[in-house]
């Protein structure tokens, strides 16, 4: 009964409406019928459907009364989206404007931002001005964004490089003698230049002997801020406060983690491969003399790949060969290694 009354009211209402409204309503209902018959489950609206309803919402005031398949808010959202896209298309660049920066300059801005993550746009602008390039801070801000994907922090390589001159490493290793006794070698090595600071041998590595080596390695105030060491029992409980009183902070490596003291461990391997594996040690005095001679060669004459093939004591004087001269070899450890240099004839 209610359905018939609703239909009667709709009939009476349509009788007094204009023919234009009736024609538009029929057009709208037919369009929705096409949409519904095009899909079996959920009606799929195309771009043309959205354009149709966006236009109709502006042209016909009573468009909401004939809308069935979507909500009115959806049509309003379609219209606003179309409005934004229309003005984006209309505002596109169609003529000459501000000239873009050259690809080389853009790459330079990104490089400065990547290598100096703490620099701001104005700081980079000033650096470019020093190089004779006039760029606005807004342009720098625009092109440096692609290079700022990581947080503004220094790299681990930079952090370690800045602290390496203040770090020493200490370690023990054992050497058997010809009479099957065990000798202990103790050394200090710097982290920045891989220089052997001090080296000594003993058969009884007591805590007092280790502290005397610490004093012998720092005779004129040359001492590290941090000393990297393992958990050997030769370092007594008094070693840490003693070192702290002279301004040295000791750092313990983790248990069974030789890579934590990699520079000292690598020196042990070098001493074995290039020196100790090729001779038989007689006694403590013999081992100390051999290691002292090799340590002098290691510091002054052995190139290191980690130092760009320079020696731990620094790059040698690169003077050209004399007009009349020759290259002579100076034997190390009886000819196990050699140092070469120019001498005048």
Secondary structure, DSSP 8 states (H G I E B T S, - for coil): -HHHHHHHHHHHHHHHS-HHHHHHHHHHHHHHHHHHHH-SSS----HHHHHHHHHHHHH-TTGGGG--SS-HHHHHHHHHHHHHHHHHHHTS--S--S----HHHHHHHHHHHHH-TT--HHHHHHHHHHTT----HHHHHHHSGGG--S-S---HHHHHHHHHTTEEEEEEEEEEBTTS-EEEEEEEEETTT--EEEEEEESS--HHHHHHHHHHH-TTS---SEEEE---TTS-HHHHHHHHHTT-EEEE--TT-GGGGHHHHHHHHHHHHHTGGGS-B-SHHHHHHHHHHHHHHHHHT--BGGGTSBBTTB--------SSEEEEEEEETTTTEEEEEEEE-
